[in-house]
Amino acid sequence: MTTFRPDTAEQARDVVAWAVSEETPVEIVSRASKRAVGRPMQTGHTLDLSGLSGIGLYEPEELICQAGPGTPVAEIEAALAEQRQMLAFEPMDLGVLLTGEAGKGSIGGVFAANLAGPRRIKAGAARDHLLGFTAVTGRGETVKSGGRVVKNVTGYDLSKIVCGSWGTLAALTDLTFKVLPAPEHETTLVISGLDEETAVRAMSAAMGSPHEVSSAAHLPFAIGAGDVAGPATCIRLEGFGPSVAARAAALEGELAGFGGSQGAVEGYLSRDLWRAIRDVEPLAAPADRPVWRLSVPPMAGPAVVLAIRSAVEGADHYYDWAGGLIWIALPPASDAHAGLVRSAVAGAATGHATLVRADESVRAAVPVFQPQDPGLAALAARIKASFDPLGILNPGRMTAGV
């Protein structure tokens, strides 16, 4: 196996062009922090984009940043913090869950995986913040999409296709994305003692209120980050100090009818709490447990969890995105309980399940990403063929044989 580490986008293009000419598959990585997500790949070579690193353009007054795919997210967030700005979609860091080591992710990996944290329900997904990119397709051709303006109508909006493709369509070589001002203050209301169905209804009420809730999660257990005892329903408000205080007071009154006892965590305690929720820290140990990410209609969440927990002992879970996102860790099994999990999600009428953490042998045996219905699978295959007709980029990572 050969690892290619280009220093320029042109060199990256040459590597892919060579792979096309040889019809040999290539694994695409930026810093390889998410290598353990997806099906195992049989590739002869690796294209390591970590050399395409650094912030090439940052215009705080225009709320625009441009960087190479190998740029560490930590480096970008530090630069933004100096200007009191942020990545509003709050990209999660899978390092704690996958390797036990945080802070190793790259901005290219964030967009390739379309990673977003608890603020997604207000700010949108990673793909909604990508203004433009340059990439090398599986044809060995360089393509560009978008540009350096927030209201962008340059060409086709390929960002929505490339984000979340996990490197199976193109190798990103340059990214331009929007940033936003960081909030001056944040407060997290904590309602203790609610059962899960009541908690979901309370979170839905909070999201439907006029108080600009930025995050809502329910933890059935205590969590050290933020010093929160469980069960706890956590609702975050952000903005200017007086505004946050007024909105929090009003929301407390509106949610009193759901019962439970109310409290709040402020400042760094609130930030620690949401970072732990974002990065799935409560489910990181023990490391041999498979961890699933379930996306379902919020009101269906408790029933989905009940169906799983009734069939297997030792499951731990919590809710994010006001109940629409469920993280659940299950006891080790040869199939990671895939049949049970997907059957429970199917009972919600709509939704999908992704196996985020499991041993390589398990990921080779069961579908990691939600199997698509025939019509959608055919469309995905046509998109793959248009970008990568020979199937040389991260082959089989998302779907066996593709």
N, C-alpha and C positions, 0 to 999 in steps of 0.2 A: 504494500500500500504506500502511495506517495501522498504527502501533504503539501499542497501548493499554498504559499502565503504571499499573494501579490501586494505590492505597495501602491499600485495605481488601478483605476478602473479599467484602463486599457489592458493591463496585464491580466486582470480577472476575465475580461472578455476573451483574451487569447487562450486562457486555460479552458474555458467552456468550449470555445471553437475547436480546440484540439480534442476535447472529449467527444464532441459531436463527430469529428472526422474519424475517430477511433471507435465510435459507438460504445463507449465505456461509461458506466454510471459514476456519478460524482456525488458525494455528500457535501451539502452546503452548510457551513457554520459561521457564526460571527465570533463568539467566545465560548461556544459549546456548553453554555450553562443549562440549556434545555435539551441536550442531546438524548436524555432518557425519556422524553415524551414522544409518543408515537410508536409505530411498529418498528422492529429492528430492520435495518437496511443492509443489503449485501452490495456494498460499493467497493470498487477497487482503489478509489482515490478520494481525497478530501480537499475541498476548496475552502481554506480558512481566510475569512475576510477581516480578521482582527487587525491587519495592517492598514486597512482603510478606516483610520480612526482620527478623531479630532473634530472640534467645532469649527466649521469653515465660515459660518456667518451667523451672527446673533445681533438682531436689531430690536432691543427691548421696547423702543417706542413704537415699532411696527408689530410687535408681538409675534415675531418670526424667528425661527432658529433652523439652521441647516448643519447637518453632521454626517460623517461617514458611518456605515453600518456597524463597524467595530467599536464605536465610541461607547465607553461604559455609561450606563444610565446614571450612575453615581456622579460622574464628571459633569454631565449635563445638568442634573438637579442642583449641584453645587453652584454652577455658573448662574442658573436661574435664581437661586436663593439670594445671591448677592444683589440682584435687582428686584427682590421681593416678587418674583414670578414663579410659575410652576407649570408642570405638565398636568393639566386639569383632569385628565382621565385617570390619573393616579395609577400608573402601571404597576402591577403586582410583581413581586420578586419570588420566583419559584425556587430559589436556591436553598432556603431552609427546608422545604419539603422534599426536594430531590437529592440534594447533596449534603445538607446540614450546614452550608456556608452561604451567607447572603452577600449581596453587593457585587456579584460577578456578571450580571446580565448586561447585554448590549442594547443599544437603541434599535439596531437592525432586528434583533430577536424579538423585541417588544412589538414591532409592527408586523413582522412575519407571523407571529403567533396571535396578533390582535389582543394583547393583554390589557385589561383594564381592572381597576380596583373598585372599592365601595362607592366612589363618587360617580360611577358610570350611569347610575339612574338619573343623575342630573346633568352631567357633562358629556355623556355619550361614550362610545368606544374609541379605541385607539384609531381605528380607520376614519373616524369623523374628524380627526385632528391632523391627518396627513395631507399636506397641501400639494406635494409633488414628490417624484422620485425618479431616479435613473437606475436601470437594472439591465442585466444580461439574461436574455431568454435561453431556453433550451435549444434554440436554433443557432446560438452563438452570436446573436444580434443585440446591439444596444438599443434600448427603448427608453423614452422619456415621457412622463405624464405629469401634467399640472405645472405649477410654477411657484413664484414667491409672493403670491397675493392671497389674502384670506378669501375673497370672493372670486373663486377661480373657475373659469370656463374654458381652460385651454385643453382642447382635445377630449378624448374619452376619459371618463373617470375610472381609470384602472386601479386606483387605490383600493376601492371596495373589493376588487377581486384578489389583488395581491396580499392584502392584509388578511391574515388567517389561513394562508395557503401553506405555511410551514416550509417554505423554500422549495415547494414542488413545482412552481411555475417559473420562477426567475430568481437570480441572485442579485439582491439589492446592492447597489454600489454608492448611492447618495440619497439622502432623505431630507425633505424640507417640511417642517411641521409648525403648527401654531402653538403659542404658549399664552398663558393668561396670568393676570395679577394674582398673587397669593392672598388669601384672606388675612385680615388683621387679627382676627380672633376666632376661636371655635369653642363650642360648648356641646357636650353630649348629654342629652337627657337619658337617664337610666330608670326604667320601670322594672322593678323586681317582682318575681312571683307569678308571672302570667304563664298559663299553659300555652302550647304552641299555636293552637287555632286562634285563641284570643290575641296572642302576640302578632300574628299575621294581620288580623283585622285592625289592630292598633297601628301597625306600620302603614297599612294601606290608608288609614284615616290621616295619618301624619303626612303622607305623600300627597294626598288630595287636598291638604290645607293650603292656605295662601302664605305659609311661613317659610317657604324656600328651604325645605329639608334637603340636605345634600347626600345623606347616607342613612340607611336603616338596616339593622341586623338584629337577630335574636340568637342568644347563646344559652343553650340548656344547662350549661355548667359554668363554674367560676373560671375566671381567667386572670392570670397575674398581671398582664399588661393593663394598666389603668386601674388595677386593684378593684375589679368588678366581681361581685358575688353572683352566682347563678341561681335560678334562671334569670336572665337579664335581657330586656328589650332595649336596644341602644339606638338613639336617634340623634344625628349630628346636624348642627346648624353652624353656618360660617358667615363671616362678613365683618363689618365694623362693630366695635364693641357694644355701643348702645343699641344698635339694631339687633344684634344677636341676643342681648339681654331681654329686649322687649318681645322678640319673637318666641324665645324660650318660655317666658312667663305665660304668654298667651297659649302656647301649645300645651304646656303643662295642664292648664285649665281644661282645654278641650279633650285631653286624653284621660282625665281623672275618672271618667265613667267606665273605663276598661278595668279598673281595679288595680291591685298591686300597690307597692310603695314607690314613691318617686324620689330621685336624687339626681345628681349631675356630677360630671367630671369635666375639668377645664384644662385648657392649655396643653402642656406637654403630656399630661396623663391621657387626655383625649387623643392626642396624636399617636401615643404608644398603643392605645387600644385599637385604633383603626389600622395601624400598620400591622399589628398581629392578625387582625381579621383579614386584611388584604392578602397577607402572605401565608395564610393557612397555618400559622404557627401552632394553634391548639391541637392540630391533628398530625403534626410532624413526627411525633414519637408515639409508639415504637416504629422504627423505619421499615419494618418488614410488612406493614399493613398496606394493602392496596387502597388508594384514595380516588374517589370518584367526584366529578363535578357535574351536578345535575341542574339543568335549566328547565323550569316548569312554570305554569301559571301560579302566581303567589298563593292563591286560595287552595290550590291542589297540593301544595307542598307538604303539609302535615300528613295527609293521607298517603302520599308517596313514601314518606319516611316510615310511617307506621307499617306499611306493607313490607318494607325491607327489614325493619327491626323485629317484626313478628316472626320472620322466617330465619333469622340468624342472630345469635347472641354476640355481644361484644362490639356492637356498632356504636360509633360516636359521630355526631353531626352538629352542624349549625347552619343558620340561614343568613344570607346577605341579600342585597338588592331588594329589600323590603319583602323578602320571602321568595323571590323569583330565582334565586341561586342557592343551591344546597351543596355544601361540602360534606362528604360522608366517608369515614374510614371504616373498613370492614376487616374481619379476621383474615389471615392468609388463606388462600385457596388456589387450586391449580388453574381455575378460570376466573379468579377475582370476583366470583359471584355474578358474572356478567348477565346470565340469563335472568336471575332474580331482579337485578337492578333495572334492566331494560324492560322487563315485564311491568315493574312498578311504574316506571316513567310512562309506558304506553297506556297505563290506566288513567293518566292525567289528560288523555286525548291529544295533547300536543306537548312537545318538549324533546330534549335530547340529553344523552349521558356520555361523558368523556372520561376514559380511564387515564387519569393524570399521572398516577404513580403505581408501578407494579414491576416485578422482576421481568427481565428480558424474555424468559421462557413464556411467561404469561402473556406478554404483549405480542408475542409471535403466534399465540394460539387463539386469541379472541380479538374481535374488532376493537380497536382503541377508540376511534371516533364513531359517532352514531351512524349506523348503516343508513344509506339514503334509499328513498323509494325509487323505483325504476326510472321514472321521468327525470327526477333530479340527478340521479347517477349518470344518466345519458348526457345531460347538459354539462355536468362536471367533467365527464370524459372528453367532450368536444372542446371545452376550454383548455384542458390539459394538453390535448393534441395540438391546439393552435399555438400554445406557448412552447411546448416541449414534445414535439412529435415522436422523438426516439425514446422518450422516457428516461433521460439520463440524470435529471435533477431530483435528488432525494427520492428515488423510486421506491414505491411501496410504503412510504412512511405513513400516509393517511389511509390508503386502501390497498389491500393485497393485490399484487399484479399490476398496479397502476403507477 
